[in-house]
Amino acid sequence: MEDTVNFYIEKLFEYFDVHTISELALKINVQQPVISGWKARNSINPIKKKCRELGIYNEIFGDSSVSIIQGSGGRAAGRDYQEGEKATEQPQLDELTMSLVKKLIDKIGEDELQFKLMELIKNG
């Protein structure tokens, strides 16, 4: 499933053309146990943060053929929910909707909310 840390670590391997966690750690300037920790906790947010620091967030998490509102990017990245269609305009969310989204993020976390929204979209 594309929602795992392993998926994004593989994307980093491809991006940096490396084959081991040790090589990747050198490329992104972290210690090897840091990456192992991400894997052990299945923690995507630290990878997002590191990609933002390195200026490669869109290369790892983004896909111009996807038109799903994702805030700062997340699990929806790389998914083709609209079968390659590109959105010409994204709707603006009103204050009430944004406050509800923020409450959901506080309650279940950003990754889980994104996962649930994608499942809802996928299952129609």
Secondary structure, DSSP 4 states (H G I P E B T S, - for coil): -TTSHHHHHHHHHHHHT--SHHHHHHHHT--HHHHHHHHHHT--HHHHHHHHHHT-HHHHH--TT-----TT--TTTT--TTTT---S-PPPPPHHHHHHHHHHHHHH-HHHHHHHHHHHHHH-
